[in-house]
Amino acid sequence: MKTPFIIASLLVLFSFISCCRDASIQDKNLITKRIQYDVQIKNIEPDMDWWIQNIEGSNREQLVKNLMQQVASGKVKAYDFLTCKPFSNQDIKNMMRRTDSISLERTSPPYQMYDTVVVTELHLSEITRLRFLEEWYIDKSTLKFTKKVAGICPMLERRSDSGELRGYKPLFWVFFDDKYPAELQSK
């Protein structure tokens, strides 16, 4: 009866010691506390190998769909890209579906102006980049890198009316470490 308890206690103790040791090693080998960069997840160059700047189509779609569903349902908290303040559920709904009114001119005489409502839905296929916020560590003896993803930001492709790529629009941050929204909000 005592033997399983002793073995279980030793396992807990060893795992606690190894976690603490790993954490102190990571602290000593910290390269950067914060690095941010974009990753293209949909290759736009037809001449490149499929895996360069690309996640295979069904995997990419599933990743983006899962991220957006988790945020839309409120299971994962989304933060404003610039201020790192949390978004409300209504903010997220507004982001997913935008309503604008525009004035148009009739195509037949007397060519009067009229107003119309345009509803624009966010298409998941427009999310072709992800921005990462990471911590980087290195084992100096083996040069093995370890990266800890602290946050991720989906990026929307923005195109002109003629279809020319104008750039990328960040939607929101999702943080995986509570210290980041707090640390970034204070800046």
Rosetta blueprint (number, residue, H / E / L):
1 M L
2 K H
3 T H
4 P H
5 F H
6 I H
7 I H
8 A H
9 S H
10 L H
11 L H
12 V H
13 L H
14 F H
15 S H
16 F H
17 I H
18 S H
19 C H
20 C H
21 R H
22 D H
23 A H
24 S H
25 I H
26 Q H
27 D H
28 K H
29 N L
30 L E
31 I E
32 T E
33 K E
34 R E
35 I E
36 Q E
37 Y E
38 D E
39 V E
40 Q E
41 I L
42 K L
43 N L
44 I L
45 E L
46 P L
47 D L
48 M L
49 D L
50 W L
51 W L
52 I L
53 Q L
54 N L
55 I L
56 E L
57 G H
58 S H
59 N H
60 R H
61 E H
62 Q H
63 L H
64 V H
65 K H
66 N H
67 L H
68 M H
69 Q H
70 Q H
71 V H
72 A H
73 S H
74 G L
75 K L
76 V L
77 K L
78 A L
79 Y E
80 D L
81 F L
82 L L
83 T L
84 C L
85 K L
86 P E
87 F L
88 S L
89 N H
90 Q H
91 D H
92 I H
93 K H
94 N H
95 M H
96 M H
97 R E
98 R E
99 T E
100 D E
101 S E
102 I E
103 S E
104 L E
105 E E
106 R L
107 T L
108 S L
109 P L
110 P L
111 Y L
112 Q L
113 M E
114 Y E
115 D E
116 T E
117 V E
118 V E
119 V E
120 T E
121 E E
122 L L
123 H L
124 L H
125 S H
126 E H
127 I E
128 T E
129 R E
130 L E
131 R E
132 F E
133 L E
134 E E
135 E E
136 W E
137 Y E
138 I E
139 D E
140 K L
141 S L
142 T L
143 L L
144 K E
145 F E
146 T E
147 K E
148 K E
149 V E
150 A E
151 G E
152 I E
153 C E
154 P E
155 M E
156 L E
157 E E
158 R E
159 R E
160 S L
161 D L
162 S L
163 G L
164 E L
165 L E
166 R E
167 G E
168 Y E
169 K E
170 P E
171 L L
172 F L
173 W E
174 V E
175 F E
176 F L
177 D L
178 D L
179 K H
180 Y H
181 P H
182 A H
183 E H
184 L H
185 Q H
186 S L
187 K L
